[in-house]
């Protein structure tokens, strides 16, 4: 498999995941306080939404790359 096909498959998979889940979330440490032997950490959960057009675009570009990689010039 050449690099073009691998990139195409990764783009298609990422596009499908973006459409199915709509985004991803992560946890970030915002504040850390240490009072003697006690350590207090505040964490915020944040969500990143992936637009619908980005998922569809990734699938379309991946499909184009996959189809163009199959053709021998």
Rosetta blueprint (number, residue, H / E / L):
1 X L
2 X L
3 X H
4 X H
5 X H
6 X H
7 X H
8 X H
9 X H
10 X H
11 X H
12 X H
13 X H
14 X H
15 X H
16 X H
17 X H
18 X H
19 X H
20 X H
21 X H
22 X L
23 X E
24 X E
25 X E
26 X E
27 X E
28 X E
29 X E
30 X E
31 X E
32 X E
33 X E
34 X E
35 X E
36 X L
37 X L
38 X E
39 X E
40 X E
41 X E
42 X E
43 X E
44 X E
45 X E
46 X E
47 X E
48 X E
49 X E
50 X L
51 X L
52 X H
53 X H
54 X H
55 X H
56 X H
57 X H
58 X H
59 X H
60 X H
61 X H
62 X H
63 X H
64 X H
65 X H
66 X H
67 X H
68 X H
69 X H
70 X H
71 X L
72 X L
73 X L
